[in-house]
Amino acid sequence: MPKSYSSLRLTLFTLSYPAAQSFEQGLKYYKQWYTGVNFIFAAMVLTAHLLIFKNRYFGHFFRAYLVMLIPFMLINGTLTDSWIDESIV
């Protein structure tokens, strides 16, 4: 079944808007090279995904990200003084 026009527009918006915002932030923080480079790299990866993969794997990425986010939040919360007396980092 072919995608509708509105679904295609929504897909293009959800991928191109974060890429444009990342690129803009990369230019904004060009003096802080680490931040600027990472924002521009994120914009390039999102743009490449939009042009090459055409939204085939984007849903898989979000599912994997959510699975990885749970242990990250637990460990990060422990290390950065959530319920322990002295923070480790």
PDB file with SEQRES, HELIX, SHEET and CRYST1 records, atoms N, CA, C and O in Angstrom:
SEQRES   1 A   89  MET PRO LYS SER TYR SER SER LEU ARG LEU THR LEU PHE          
SEQRES   2 A   89  THR LEU SER TYR PRO ALA ALA GLN SER PHE GLU GLN GLY          
SEQRES   3 A   89  LEU LYS TYR TYR LYS GLN TRP TYR THR GLY VAL ASN PHE          
SEQRES   4 A   89  ILE PHE ALA ALA MET VAL LEU THR ALA HIS LEU LEU ILE          
SEQRES   5 A   89  PHE LYS ASN ARG TYR PHE GLY HIS PHE PHE ARG ALA TYR          
SEQRES   6 A   89  LEU VAL MET LEU ILE PRO PHE MET LEU ILE ASN GLY THR          
SEQRES   7 A   89  LEU THR ASP SER TRP ILE ASP GLU SER ILE VAL                  
HELIX    1 AA1 TYR A    5  LYS A   28  1                                  24    
HELIX    2 AA2 TRP A   33  ALA A   48  1                                  16    
HELIX    3 AA3 HIS A   49  PHE A   53  3                                   5    
HELIX    4 AA4 PHE A   58  LEU A   79  1                                  22    
CRYST1    1.000    1.000    1.000  90.00  90.00  90.00 P 1           1          
ATOM      1  N   MET A   1       0.845  -1.173   0.000  1.00  0.00           N  
ATOM      2  CA  MET A   1       0.000   0.000   0.000  1.00  0.00           C  
ATOM      3  C   MET A   1       0.895   1.242   0.000  1.00  0.00           C  
ATOM      4  O   MET A   1       1.752   1.371   0.874  1.00  0.00           O  
ATOM      5  N   PRO A   2       0.722   2.141  -0.941  1.00  0.00           N  
ATOM      6  CA  PRO A   2       1.553   3.343  -0.988  1.00  0.00           C  
ATOM      7  C   PRO A   2       1.225   4.303   0.153  1.00  0.00           C  
ATOM      8  O   PRO A   2       0.092   4.379   0.629  1.00  0.00           O  
ATOM      9  N   LYS A   3       2.241   5.020   0.566  1.00  0.00           N  
ATOM     10  CA  LYS A   3       2.041   6.006   1.629  1.00  0.00           C  
ATOM     11  C   LYS A   3       1.270   7.203   1.097  1.00  0.00           C  
ATOM     12  O   LYS A   3       1.379   7.567  -0.073  1.00  0.00           O  
ATOM     13  N   SER A   4       0.496   7.799   1.974  1.00  0.00           N  
ATOM     14  CA  SER A   4      -0.226   8.992   1.565  1.00  0.00           C  
ATOM     15  C   SER A   4       0.724  10.184   1.542  1.00  0.00           C  
ATOM     16  O   SER A   4       1.813  10.133   2.114  1.00  0.00           O  
ATOM     17  N   TYR A   5       0.314  11.228   0.895  1.00  0.00           N  
ATOM     18  CA  TYR A   5       1.135  12.433   0.776  1.00  0.00           C  
ATOM     19  C   TYR A   5       1.382  13.069   2.136  1.00  0.00           C  
ATOM     20  O   TYR A   5       2.489  13.529   2.411  1.00  0.00           O  
ATOM     21  N   SER A   6       0.360  13.099   2.991  1.00  0.00           N  
ATOM     22  CA  SER A   6       0.528  13.706   4.311  1.00  0.00           C  
ATOM     23  C   SER A   6       1.485  12.893   5.174  1.00  0.00           C  
ATOM     24  O   SER A   6       2.245  13.465   5.955  1.00  0.00           O  
ATOM     25  N   SER A   7       1.459  11.576   5.046  1.00  0.00           N  
ATOM     26  CA  SER A   7       2.389  10.734   5.792  1.00  0.00           C  
ATOM     27  C   SER A   7       3.822  10.958   5.325  1.00  0.00           C  
ATOM     28  O   SER A   7       4.743  10.971   6.143  1.00  0.00           O  
ATOM     29  N   LEU A   8       4.018  11.133   4.044  1.00  0.00           N  
ATOM     30  CA  LEU A   8       5.346  11.397   3.505  1.00  0.00           C  
ATOM     31  C   LEU A   8       5.852  12.763   3.962  1.00  0.00           C  
ATOM     32  O   LEU A   8       7.026  12.907   4.304  1.00  0.00           O  
ATOM     33  N   ARG A   9       4.977  13.760   3.969  1.00  0.00           N  
ATOM     34  CA  ARG A   9       5.367  15.095   4.445  1.00  0.00           C  
ATOM     35  C   ARG A   9       5.745  15.060   5.918  1.00  0.00           C  
ATOM     36  O   ARG A   9       6.707  15.709   6.328  1.00  0.00           O  
ATOM     37  N   LEU A  10       4.993  14.307   6.715  1.00  0.00           N  
ATOM     38  CA  LEU A  10       5.299  14.188   8.129  1.00  0.00           C  
ATOM     39  C   LEU A  10       6.645  13.503   8.338  1.00  0.00           C  
ATOM     40  O   LEU A  10       7.417  13.909   9.207  1.00  0.00           O  
ATOM     41  N   THR A  11       6.932  12.479   7.556  1.00  0.00           N  
ATOM     42  CA  THR A  11       8.217  11.785   7.645  1.00  0.00           C  
ATOM     43  C   THR A  11       9.361  12.721   7.275  1.00  0.00           C  
ATOM     44  O   THR A  11      10.381  12.751   7.963  1.00  0.00           O  
ATOM     45  N   LEU A  12       9.202  13.477   6.205  1.00  0.00           N  
ATOM     46  CA  LEU A  12      10.249  14.418   5.816  1.00  0.00           C  
ATOM     47  C   LEU A  12      10.455  15.484   6.873  1.00  0.00           C  
ATOM     48  O   LEU A  12      11.588  15.892   7.132  1.00  0.00           O  
ATOM     49  N   PHE A  13       9.380  15.938   7.482  1.00  0.00           N  
ATOM     50  CA  PHE A  13       9.497  16.958   8.524  1.00  0.00           C  
ATOM     51  C   PHE A  13      10.186  16.402   9.758  1.00  0.00           C  
ATOM     52  O   PHE A  13      11.053  17.061  10.332  1.00  0.00           O  
ATOM     53  N   THR A  14       9.812  15.192  10.175  1.00  0.00           N  
ATOM     54  CA  THR A  14      10.401  14.632  11.388  1.00  0.00           C  
ATOM     55  C   THR A  14      11.875  14.314  11.226  1.00  0.00           C  
ATOM     56  O   THR A  14      12.589  14.231  12.225  1.00  0.00           O  
ATOM     57  N   LEU A  15      12.352  14.134  10.019  1.00  0.00           N  
ATOM     58  CA  LEU A  15      13.776  13.891   9.802  1.00  0.00           C  
ATOM     59  C   LEU A  15      14.535  15.155   9.442  1.00  0.00           C  
ATOM     60  O   LEU A  15      15.677  15.321   9.870  1.00  0.00           O  
ATOM     61  N   SER A  16      13.939  16.047   8.672  1.00  0.00           N  
ATOM     62  CA  SER A  16      14.682  17.222   8.229  1.00  0.00           C  
ATOM     63  C   SER A  16      14.742  18.311   9.291  1.00  0.00           C  
ATOM     64  O   SER A  16      15.727  19.046   9.356  1.00  0.00           O  
ATOM     65  N   TYR A  17      13.727  18.432  10.113  1.00  0.00           N  
ATOM     66  CA  TYR A  17      13.749  19.472  11.148  1.00  0.00           C  
ATOM     67  C   TYR A  17      14.858  19.258  12.176  1.00  0.00           C  
ATOM     68  O   TYR A  17      15.591  20.203  12.469  1.00  0.00           O  
ATOM     69  N   PRO A  18      15.013  18.039  12.743  1.00  0.00           N  
ATOM     70  CA  PRO A  18      16.140  17.842  13.664  1.00  0.00           C  
ATOM     71  C   PRO A  18      17.492  18.010  12.987  1.00  0.00           C  
ATOM     72  O   PRO A  18      18.437  18.487  13.616  1.00  0.00           O  
ATOM     73  N   ALA A  19      17.604  17.631  11.725  1.00  0.00           N  
ATOM     74  CA  ALA A  19      18.875  17.820  11.012  1.00  0.00           C  
ATOM     75  C   ALA A  19      19.178  19.302  10.857  1.00  0.00           C  
ATOM     76  O   ALA A  19      20.316  19.727  11.057  1.00  0.00           O  
ATOM     77  N   ALA A  20      18.181  20.083  10.506  1.00  0.00           N  
ATOM     78  CA  ALA A  20      18.391  21.523  10.353  1.00  0.00           C  
ATOM     79  C   ALA A  20      18.713  22.174  11.691  1.00  0.00           C  
ATOM     80  O   ALA A  20      19.577  23.049  11.762  1.00  0.00           O  
ATOM     81  N   GLN A  21      18.033  21.758  12.745  1.00  0.00           N  
ATOM     82  CA  GLN A  21      18.310  22.311  14.072  1.00  0.00           C  
ATOM     83  C   GLN A  21      19.710  21.941  14.554  1.00  0.00           C  
ATOM     84  O   GLN A  21      20.397  22.763  15.161  1.00  0.00           O  
ATOM     85  N   SER A  22      20.131  20.710  14.284  1.00  0.00           N  
ATOM     86  CA  SER A  22      21.481  20.295  14.677  1.00  0.00           C  
ATOM     87  C   SER A  22      22.530  21.102  13.928  1.00  0.00           C  
ATOM     88  O   SER A  22      23.530  21.523  14.510  1.00  0.00           O  
ATOM     89  N   PHE A  23      22.303  21.314  12.646  1.00  0.00           N  
ATOM     90  CA  PHE A  23      23.258  22.096  11.860  1.00  0.00           C  
ATOM     91  C   PHE A  23      23.318  23.538  12.369  1.00  0.00           C  
ATOM     92  O   PHE A  23      24.395  24.125  12.475  1.00  0.00           O  
ATOM     93  N   GLU A  24      22.163  24.092  12.678  1.00  0.00           N  
ATOM     94  CA  GLU A  24      22.108  25.459  13.201  1.00  0.00           C  
ATOM     95  C   GLU A  24      22.851  25.567  14.537  1.00  0.00           C  
ATOM     96  O   GLU A  24      23.600  26.519  14.757  1.00  0.00           O  
ATOM     97  N   GLN A  25      22.647  24.605  15.413  1.00  0.00           N  
ATOM     98  CA  GLN A  25      23.342  24.618  16.699  1.00  0.00           C  
ATOM     99  C   GLN A  25      24.848  24.423  16.513  1.00  0.00           C  
ATOM    100  O   GLN A  25      25.647  24.996  17.254  1.00  0.00           O  
ATOM    101  N   GLY A  26      25.232  23.619  15.527  1.00  0.00           N  
ATOM    102  CA  GLY A  26      26.649  23.438  15.241  1.00  0.00           C  
ATOM    103  C   GLY A  26      27.305  24.731  14.801  1.00  0.00           C  
ATOM    104  O   GLY A  26      28.441  25.016  15.177  1.00  0.00           O  
ATOM    105  N   LEU A  27      26.595  25.512  14.006  1.00  0.00           N  
ATOM    106  CA  LEU A  27      27.133  26.811  13.588  1.00  0.00           C  
ATOM    107  C   LEU A  27      27.128  27.807  14.743  1.00  0.00           C  
ATOM    108  O   LEU A  27      28.013  28.657  14.841  1.00  0.00           O  
ATOM    109  N   LYS A  28      26.140  27.700  15.607  1.00  0.00           N  
ATOM    110  CA  LYS A  28      26.045  28.606  16.746  1.00  0.00           C  
ATOM    111  C   LYS A  28      27.206  28.389  17.716  1.00  0.00           C  
ATOM    112  O   LYS A  28      27.741  29.349  18.271  1.00  0.00           O  
ATOM    113  N   TYR A  29      27.588  27.148  17.916  1.00  0.00           N  
ATOM    114  CA  TYR A  29      28.644  26.819  18.871  1.00  0.00           C  
ATOM    115  C   TYR A  29      29.960  26.481  18.169  1.00  0.00           C  
ATOM    116  O   TYR A  29      30.673  25.579  18.608  1.00  0.00           O  
ATOM    117  N   TYR A  30      30.288  27.175  17.107  1.00  0.00           N  
ATOM    118  CA  TYR A  30      31.507  26.855  16.365  1.00  0.00           C  
ATOM    119  C   TYR A  30      32.767  27.153  17.160  1.00  0.00           C  
ATOM    120  O   TYR A  30      33.806  26.545  16.901  1.00  0.00           O  
ATOM    121  N   LYS A  31      32.709  28.069  18.118  1.00  0.00           N  
ATOM    122  CA  LYS A  31      33.899  28.360  18.927  1.00  0.00           C  
ATOM    123  C   LYS A  31      34.191  27.240  19.920  1.00  0.00           C  
ATOM    124  O   LYS A  31      35.346  27.019  20.285  1.00  0.00           O  
ATOM    125  N   GLN A  32      33.162  26.542  20.353  1.00  0.00           N  
ATOM    126  CA  GLN A  32      33.362  25.363  21.197  1.00  0.00           C  
ATOM    127  C   GLN A  32      33.378  24.167  20.257  1.00  0.00           C  
ATOM    128  O   GLN A  32      32.335  23.580  19.969  1.00  0.00           O  
ATOM    129  N   TRP A  33      34.555  23.813  19.784  1.00  0.00           N  
ATOM    130  CA  TRP A  33      34.681  22.900  18.651  1.00  0.00           C  
ATOM    131  C   TRP A  33      34.049  21.542  18.913  1.00  0.00           C  
ATOM    132  O   TRP A  33      33.462  20.970  17.995  1.00  0.00           O  
ATOM    133  N   TYR A  34      34.140  21.004  20.115  1.00  0.00           N  
ATOM    134  CA  TYR A  34      33.565  19.679  20.372  1.00  0.00           C  
ATOM    135  C   TYR A  34      32.052  19.698  20.185  1.00  0.00           C  
ATOM    136  O   TYR A  34      31.489  18.821  19.528  1.00  0.00           O  
ATOM    137  N   THR A  35      31.404  20.692  20.758  1.00  0.00           N  
ATOM    138  CA  THR A  35      29.947  20.807  20.638  1.00  0.00           C  
ATOM    139  C   THR A  35      29.544  21.060  19.195  1.00  0.00           C  
ATOM    140  O   THR A  35      28.619  20.429  18.684  1.00  0.00           O  
ATOM    141  N   GLY A  36      30.240  21.985  18.535  1.00  0.00           N  
ATOM    142  CA  GLY A  36      29.912  22.306  17.148  1.00  0.00           C  
ATOM    143  C   GLY A  36      30.091  21.130  16.210  1.00  0.00           C  
ATOM    144  O   GLY A  36      29.242  20.874  15.356  1.00  0.00           O  
ATOM    145  N   VAL A  37      31.191  20.417  16.367  1.00  0.00           N  
ATOM    146  CA  VAL A  37      31.457  19.266  15.498  1.00  0.00           C  
ATOM    147  C   VAL A  37      30.411  18.183  15.707  1.00  0.00           C  
ATOM    148  O   VAL A  37      29.944  17.580  14.741  1.00  0.00           O  
ATOM    149  N   ASN A  38      30.042  17.931  16.943  1.00  0.00           N  
ATOM    150  CA  ASN A  38      29.052  16.885  17.202  1.00  0.00           C  
ATOM    151  C   ASN A  38      27.669  17.250  16.683  1.00  0.00           C  
ATOM    152  O   ASN A  38      26.953  16.384  16.179  1.00  0.00           O  
ATOM    153  N   PHE A  39      27.283  18.510  16.796  1.00  0.00           N  
ATOM    154  CA  PHE A  39      25.993  18.918  16.228  1.00  0.00           C  
ATOM    155  C   PHE A  39      26.000  18.803  14.707  1.00  0.00           C  
ATOM    156  O   PHE A  39      25.026  18.339  14.114  1.00  0.00           O  
ATOM    157  N   ILE A  40      27.082  19.217  14.082  1.00  0.00           N  
ATOM    158  CA  ILE A  40      27.154  19.130  12.619  1.00  0.00           C  
ATOM    159  C   ILE A  40      27.211  17.674  12.172  1.00  0.00           C  
ATOM    160  O   ILE A  40      26.606  17.317  11.161  1.00  0.00           O  
ATOM    161  N   PHE A  41      27.930  16.826  12.912  1.00  0.00           N  
ATOM    162  CA  PHE A  41      27.963  15.407  12.574  1.00  0.00           C  
ATOM    163  C   PHE A  41      26.569  14.788  12.699  1.00  0.00           C  
ATOM    164  O   PHE A  41      26.167  13.991  11.852  1.00  0.00           O  
ATOM    165  N   ALA A  42      25.835  15.152  13.748  1.00  0.00           N  
ATOM    166  CA  ALA A  42      24.467  14.648  13.906  1.00  0.00           C  
ATOM    167  C   ALA A  42      23.588  15.090  12.742  1.00  0.00           C  
ATOM    168  O   ALA A  42      22.767  14.316  12.251  1.00  0.00           O  
ATOM    169  N   ALA A  43      23.760  16.329  12.300  1.00  0.00           N  
ATOM    170  CA  ALA A  43      22.985  16.818  11.152  1.00  0.00           C  
ATOM    171  C   ALA A  43      23.333  16.037   9.897  1.00  0.00           C  
ATOM    172  O   ALA A  43      22.450  15.719   9.100  1.00  0.00           O  
ATOM    173  N   MET A  44      24.616  15.723   9.712  1.00  0.00           N  
ATOM    174  CA  MET A  44      25.022  14.956   8.522  1.00  0.00           C  
ATOM    175  C   MET A  44      24.469  13.535   8.565  1.00  0.00           C  
ATOM    176  O   MET A  44      24.038  13.007   7.540  1.00  0.00           O  
ATOM    177  N   VAL A  45      24.479  12.916   9.740  1.00  0.00           N  
ATOM    178  CA  VAL A  45      23.949  11.556   9.865  1.00  0.00           C  
ATOM    179  C   VAL A  45      22.441  11.542   9.605  1.00  0.00           C  
ATOM    180  O   VAL A  45      21.945  10.661   8.902  1.00  0.00           O  
ATOM    181  N   LEU A  46      21.713  12.504  10.163  1.00  0.00           N  
ATOM    182  CA  LEU A  46      20.270  12.560   9.918  1.00  0.00           C  
ATOM    183  C   LEU A  46      19.955  12.832   8.448  1.00  0.00           C  
ATOM    184  O   LEU A  46      19.023  12.254   7.889  1.00  0.00           O  
ATOM    185  N   THR A  47      20.733  13.709   7.832  1.00  0.00           N  
ATOM    186  CA  THR A  47      20.516  13.995   6.411  1.00  0.00           C  
ATOM    187  C   THR A  47      20.831  12.777   5.555  1.00  0.00           C  
ATOM    188  O   THR A  47      20.090  12.467   4.623  1.00  0.00           O  
ATOM    189  N   ALA A  48      21.927  12.081   5.863  1.00  0.00           N  
ATOM    190  CA  ALA A  48      22.257  10.867   5.117  1.00  0.00           C  
ATOM    191  C   ALA A  48      21.176   9.814   5.295  1.00  0.00           C  
ATOM    192  O   ALA A  48      20.821   9.111   4.349  1.00  0.00           O  
ATOM    193  N   HIS A  49      20.663   9.712   6.495  1.00  0.00           N  
ATOM    194  CA  HIS A  49      19.584   8.760   6.722  1.00  0.00           C  
ATOM    195  C   HIS A  49      18.354   9.113   5.892  1.00  0.00           C  
ATOM    196  O   HIS A  49      17.701   8.238   5.322  1.00  0.00           O  
ATOM    197  N   LEU A  50      18.055  10.388   5.834  1.00  0.00           N  
ATOM    198  CA  LEU A  50      16.892  10.830   5.058  1.00  0.00           C  
ATOM    199  C   LEU A  50      17.073  10.548   3.573  1.00  0.00           C  
ATOM    200  O   LEU A  50      16.134  10.120   2.902  1.00  0.00           O  
ATOM    201  N   LEU A  51      18.279  10.787   3.053  1.00  0.00           N  
ATOM    202  CA  LEU A  51      18.499  10.647   1.617  1.00  0.00           C  
ATOM    203  C   LEU A  51      18.812   9.214   1.188  1.00  0.00           C  
ATOM    204  O   LEU A  51      18.422   8.808   0.094  1.00  0.00           O  
ATOM    205  N   ILE A  52      19.500   8.446   2.016  1.00  0.00           N  
ATOM    206  CA  ILE A  52      19.942   7.113   1.621  1.00  0.00           C  
ATOM    207  C   ILE A  52      18.975   6.028   2.072  1.00  0.00           C  
ATOM    208  O   ILE A  52      18.511   5.230   1.257  1.00  0.00           O  
ATOM    209  N   PHE A  53      18.670   5.993   3.359  1.00  0.00           N  
ATOM    210  CA  PHE A  53      17.854   4.903   3.885  1.00  0.00           C  
ATOM    211  C   PHE A  53      16.362   5.126   3.726  1.00  0.00           C  
ATOM    212  O   PHE A  53      15.587   4.171   3.759  1.00  0.00           O  
ATOM    213  N   LYS A  54      15.954   6.361   3.556  1.00  0.00           N  
ATOM    214  CA  LYS A  54      14.557   6.723   3.300  1.00  0.00           C  
ATOM    215  C   LYS A  54      13.599   6.149   4.354  1.00  0.00           C  
ATOM    216  O   LYS A  54      12.573   5.554   4.025  1.00  0.00           O  
ATOM    217  N   ASN A  55      13.965   6.347   5.639  1.00  0.00           N  
ATOM    218  CA  ASN A  55      13.094   6.046   6.776  1.00  0.00           C  
ATOM    219  C   ASN A  55      12.829   4.554   6.983  1.00  0.00           C  
ATOM    220  O   ASN A  55      11.826   4.207   7.607  1.00  0.00           O  
ATOM    221  N   ARG A  56      13.677   3.670   6.492  1.00  0.00           N  
ATOM    222  CA  ARG A  56      13.450   2.243   6.719  1.00  0.00           C  
ATOM    223  C   ARG A  56      13.829   1.823   8.127  1.00  0.00           C  
ATOM    224  O   ARG A  56      13.165   0.971   8.717  1.00  0.00           O  
ATOM    225  N   TYR A  57      14.889   2.409   8.675  1.00  0.00           N  
ATOM    226  CA  TYR A  57      15.420   1.950   9.951  1.00  0.00           C  
ATOM    227  C   TYR A  57      15.215   2.940  11.094  1.00  0.00           C  
ATOM    228  O   TYR A  57      15.686   2.694  12.204  1.00  0.00           O  
ATOM    229  N   PHE A  58      14.541   4.027  10.856  1.00  0.00           N  
ATOM    230  CA  PHE A  58      14.417   5.061  11.874  1.00  0.00           C  
ATOM    231  C   PHE A  58      13.605   4.585  13.068  1.00  0.00           C  
ATOM    232  O   PHE A  58      13.948   4.912  14.204  1.00  0.00           O  
ATOM    233  N   GLY A  59      12.554   3.834  12.851  1.00  0.00           N  
ATOM    234  CA  GLY A  59      11.751   3.295  13.947  1.00  0.00           C  
ATOM    235  C   GLY A  59      12.544   2.320  14.795  1.00  0.00           C  
ATOM    236  O   GLY A  59      12.383   2.286  16.015  1.00  0.00           O  
ATOM    237  N   HIS A  60      13.400   1.525  14.164  1.00  0.00           N  
ATOM    238  CA  HIS A  60      14.257   0.609  14.911  1.00  0.00           C  
ATOM    239  C   HIS A  60      15.232   1.376  15.789  1.00  0.00           C  
ATOM    240  O   HIS A  60      15.532   0.962  16.909  1.00  0.00           O  
ATOM    241  N   PHE A  61      15.723   2.493  15.275  1.00  0.00           N  
ATOM    242  CA  PHE A  61      16.635   3.316  16.054  1.00  0.00           C  
ATOM    243  C   PHE A  61      15.964   3.819  17.324  1.00  0.00           C  
ATOM    244  O   PHE A  61      16.553   3.745  18.402  1.00  0.00           O  
ATOM    245  N   PHE A  62      14.753   4.322  17.214  1.00  0.00           N  
ATOM    246  CA  PHE A  62      14.069   4.858  18.387  1.00  0.00           C  
ATOM    247  C   PHE A  62      13.773   3.756  19.410  1.00  0.00           C  
ATOM    248  O   PHE A  62      13.881   3.989  20.614  1.00  0.00           O  
ATOM    249  N   ARG A  63      13.403   2.570  18.947  1.00  0.00           N  
ATOM    250  CA  ARG A  63      13.162   1.474  19.892  1.00  0.00           C  
ATOM    251  C   ARG A  63      14.441   1.094  20.621  1.00  0.00           C  
ATOM    252  O   ARG A  63      14.430   0.908  21.838  1.00  0.00           O  
ATOM    253  N   ALA A  64      15.545   0.978  19.888  1.00  0.00           N  
ATOM    254  CA  ALA A  64      16.827   0.639  20.516  1.00  0.00           C  
ATOM    255  C   ALA A  64      17.262   1.743  21.471  1.00  0.00           C  
ATOM    256  O   ALA A  64      17.795   1.460  22.544  1.00  0.00           O  
ATOM    257  N   TYR A  65      17.043   2.981  21.096  1.00  0.00           N  
ATOM    258  CA  TYR A  65      17.406   4.102  21.954  1.00  0.00           C  
ATOM    259  C   TYR A  65      16.630   4.059  23.268  1.00  0.00           C  
ATOM    260  O   TYR A  65      17.203   4.293  24.332  1.00  0.00           O  
ATOM    261  N   LEU A  66      15.344   3.766  23.205  1.00  0.00           N  
ATOM    262  CA  LEU A  66      14.544   3.690  24.423  1.00  0.00           C  
ATOM    263  C   LEU A  66      14.997   2.543  25.321  1.00  0.00           C  
ATOM    264  O   LEU A  66      15.004   2.678  26.545  1.00  0.00           O  
ATOM    265  N   VAL A  67      15.372   1.421  24.723  1.00  0.00           N  
ATOM    266  CA  VAL A  67      15.869   0.293  25.512  1.00  0.00           C  
ATOM    267  C   VAL A  67      17.175   0.662  26.190  1.00  0.00           C  
ATOM    268  O   VAL A  67      17.382   0.310  27.351  1.00  0.00           O  
ATOM    269  N   MET A  68      18.061   1.364  25.496  1.00  0.00           N  
ATOM    270  CA  MET A  68      19.350   1.758  26.067  1.00  0.00           C  
ATOM    271  C   MET A  68      19.206   2.891  27.073  1.00  0.00           C  
ATOM    272  O   MET A  68      20.047   3.034  27.960  1.00  0.00           O  
ATOM    273  N   LEU A  69      18.172   3.686  26.954  1.00  0.00           N  
ATOM    274  CA  LEU A  69      18.002   4.838  27.826  1.00  0.00           C  
ATOM    275  C   LEU A  69      17.671   4.449  29.264  1.00  0.00           C  
ATOM    276  O   LEU A  69      18.058   5.156  30.195  1.00  0.00           O  
ATOM    277  N   ILE A  70      16.972   3.349  29.460  1.00  0.00           N  
ATOM    278  CA  ILE A  70      16.579   2.935  30.812  1.00  0.00           C  
ATOM    279  C   ILE A  70      17.798   2.621  31.686  1.00  0.00           C  
ATOM    280  O   ILE A  70      17.909   3.194  32.770  1.00  0.00           O  
ATOM    281  N   PRO A  71      18.727   1.730  31.266  1.00  0.00           N  
ATOM    282  CA  PRO A  71      19.889   1.498  32.120  1.00  0.00           C  
ATOM    283  C   PRO A  71      20.785   2.730  32.237  1.00  0.00           C  
ATOM    284  O   PRO A  71      21.414   2.937  33.275  1.00  0.00           O  
ATOM    285  N   PHE A  72      20.852   3.546  31.187  1.00  0.00           N  
ATOM    286  CA  PHE A  72      21.657   4.760  31.265  1.00  0.00           C  
ATOM    287  C   PHE A  72      21.133   5.680  32.362  1.00  0.00           C  
ATOM    288  O   PHE A  72      21.917   6.208  33.152  1.00  0.00           O  
ATOM    289  N   MET A  73      19.835   5.877  32.420  1.00  0.00           N  
ATOM    290  CA  MET A  73      19.258   6.743  33.441  1.00  0.00           C  
ATOM    291  C   MET A  73      19.469   6.176  34.839  1.00  0.00           C  
ATOM    292  O   MET A  73      19.722   6.931  35.778  1.00  0.00           O  
ATOM    293  N   LEU A  74      19.370   4.869  34.989  1.00  0.00           N  
ATOM    294  CA  LEU A  74      19.592   4.260  36.301  1.00  0.00           C  
ATOM    295  C   LEU A  74      21.034   4.443  36.766  1.00  0.00           C  
ATOM    296  O   LEU A  74      21.272   4.838  37.907  1.00  0.00           O  
ATOM    297  N   ILE A  75      21.984   4.161  35.901  1.00  0.00           N  
ATOM    298  CA  ILE A  75      23.396   4.294  36.259  1.00  0.00           C  
ATOM    299  C   ILE A  75      23.771   5.758  36.442  1.00  0.00           C  
ATOM    300  O   ILE A  75      24.465   6.103  37.398  1.00  0.00           O  
ATOM    301  N   ASN A  76      23.329   6.609  35.552  1.00  0.00           N  
ATOM    302  CA  ASN A  76      23.639   8.030  35.654  1.00  0.00           C  
ATOM    303  C   ASN A  76      23.042   8.627  36.920  1.00  0.00           C  
ATOM    304  O   ASN A  76      23.677   9.460  37.566  1.00  0.00           O  
ATOM    305  N   GLY A  77      21.855   8.222  37.277  1.00  0.00           N  
ATOM    306  CA  GLY A  77      21.241   8.707  38.501  1.00  0.00           C  
ATOM    307  C   GLY A  77      21.998   8.259  39.728  1.00  0.00           C  
ATOM    308  O   GLY A  77      22.104   9.008  40.700  1.00  0.00           O  
ATOM    309  N   THR A  78      22.526   7.049  39.698  1.00  0.00           N  
ATOM    310  CA  THR A  78      23.315   6.551  40.827  1.00  0.00           C  
ATOM    311  C   THR A  78      24.633   7.296  40.942  1.00  0.00           C  
ATOM    312  O   THR A  78      25.044   7.662  42.044  1.00  0.00           O  
ATOM    313  N   LEU A  79      25.295   7.522  39.828  1.00  0.00           N  
ATOM    314  CA  LEU A  79      26.617   8.138  39.853  1.00  0.00           C  
ATOM    315  C   LEU A  79      26.573   9.631  40.142  1.00  0.00           C  
ATOM    316  O   LEU A  79      27.566  10.190  40.608  1.00  0.00           O  
ATOM    317  N   THR A  80      25.476  10.279  39.885  1.00  0.00           N  
ATOM    318  CA  THR A  80      25.426  11.734  40.046  1.00  0.00           C  
ATOM    319  C   THR A  80      24.567  12.161  41.232  1.00  0.00           C  
ATOM    320  O   THR A  80      23.786  13.108  41.144  1.00  0.00           O  
ATOM    321  N   ASP A  81      24.726  11.451  42.328  1.00  0.00           N  
ATOM    322  CA  ASP A  81      24.165  11.886  43.610  1.00  0.00           C  
ATOM    323  C   ASP A  81      22.639  11.903  43.650  1.00  0.00           C  
ATOM    324  O   ASP A  81      22.033  12.946  43.898  1.00  0.00           O  
ATOM    325  N   SER A  82      22.039  10.787  43.414  1.00  0.00           N  
ATOM    326  CA  SER A  82      20.585  10.755  43.533  1.00  0.00           C  
ATOM    327  C   SER A  82      20.164  10.320  44.934  1.00  0.00           C  
ATOM    328  O   SER A  82      19.423  11.049  45.594  1.00  0.00           O  
ATOM    329  N   TRP A  83      20.603   9.178  45.403  1.00  0.00           N  
ATOM    330  CA  TRP A  83      20.224   8.725  46.728  1.00  0.00           C  
ATOM    331  C   TRP A  83      21.414   8.312  47.589  1.00  0.00           C  
ATOM    332  O   TRP A  83      21.230   7.808  48.697  1.00  0.00           O  
ATOM    333  N   ILE A  84      22.628   8.519  47.091  1.00  0.00           N  
ATOM    334  CA  ILE A  84      23.815   8.208  47.896  1.00  0.00           C  
ATOM    335  C   ILE A  84      24.351   9.489  48.503  1.00  0.00           C  
ATOM    336  O   ILE A  84      24.103  10.582  47.993  1.00  0.00           O  
ATOM    337  N   ASP A  85      25.085   9.348  49.593  1.00  0.00           N  
ATOM    338  CA  ASP A  85      25.566  10.528  50.329  1.00  0.00           C  
ATOM    339  C   ASP A  85      26.607  11.327  49.549  1.00  0.00           C  
ATOM    340  O   ASP A  85      26.527  12.555  49.501  1.00  0.00           O  
ATOM    341  N   GLU A  86      27.568  10.663  48.945  1.00  0.00           N  
ATOM    342  CA  GLU A  86      28.601  11.356  48.167  1.00  0.00           C  
ATOM    343  C   GLU A  86      28.503  10.950  46.716  1.00  0.00           C  
ATOM    344  O   GLU A  86      28.455   9.763  46.394  1.00  0.00           O  
ATOM    345  N   SER A  87      28.473  11.934  45.843  1.00  0.00           N  
ATOM    346  CA  SER A  87      28.405  11.594  44.421  1.00  0.00           C  
ATOM    347  C   SER A  87      29.751  11.059  43.957  1.00  0.00           C  
ATOM    348  O   SER A  87      30.800  11.479  44.446  1.00  0.00           O  
ATOM    349  N   ILE A  88      29.714  10.139  43.020  1.00  0.00           N  
ATOM    350  CA  ILE A  88      30.927   9.522  42.497  1.00  0.00           C  
ATOM    351  C   ILE A  88      31.571  10.419  41.454  1.00  0.00           C  
ATOM    352  O   ILE A  88      32.795  10.545  41.409  1.00  0.00           O  
ATOM    353  N   VAL A  89      30.774  11.028  40.639  1.00  0.00           N  
ATOM    354  CA  VAL A  89      31.308  11.947  39.628  1.00  0.00           C  
ATOM    355  C   VAL A  89      30.816  13.356  39.871  1.00  0.00           C  
ATOM    356  O   VAL A  89      31.162  14.268  39.120  1.00  0.00           O  
TER     357      VAL A  89                                                      
END                                                                             
